[in-house]
């Protein structure tokens, strides 16, 4: 089988700061990591590879040249090939332009290798944007089935049986390949890099894909292809300290009811 994992290099959210003028993240000097949910997606793909000899796992991402570091981390965990989609034409892309670009790159890789990917794995969302849109949009661009919020997966005879989380419990689905799935944190525990794969990662040359390498509509790339506009990003003001009520419960309840009535909340 041919498997593909879409990853994203994201800033460590504990260090995030916002530029008040541009309403964008200040990435300069920030430590970067592989998006945690994408690590669960990678582990799921590697487990399928462990089960079925001859399976190949590729990883792909869109970003600046330094995103190759994230791809090499995936190689150190056992991925076979890595692709970096990078070009100034992709700058400023929102989720719609991003998913279009990644889908076109996937189509190019599939054409080059002469066959489609059986399963495309994505994390459920990126921790820097939290939109959970790119994975499903890639599936729509490629015209393949998708299953989101996957917490269990089993692959047998060209059918992917998944268990997905949702508000009312769990749902079990059988989906034929090719298909795309997005992983949640409870799906698995990502493995650690091995010495053998780490040595290979240091020597591995990431394959680059630019705008000129793909069949694309330039109007759908980067900022020009992004209908989303962020007008303002800000941190909400800190809440003031609450009031601690002491004394008999009945008196406290009457006090609370009085405040709620005064504020016309009841």
Protein Blocks (a to p, Z undefined) as FASTA:
>chain_A
ZZdddddddddfklgccdfklopacfehpacdddfklmmmmmmmmmmmmmmghiacdddd
dddfklmmmmmmmmmnopabdcddddfklgoiafklmmmmmmmmmmmmmmmnopacfbdc
ddfbdfklonommmmmmmmmnopacdehiabdcdeehiacdddddfklpadddddddddd
dddfklpccddddfklmmmmmmpccddddfklpccdfklgcjllmmbdcfbdcddddddd
ddddedjfklmmmmmmmmmmmnopZZ
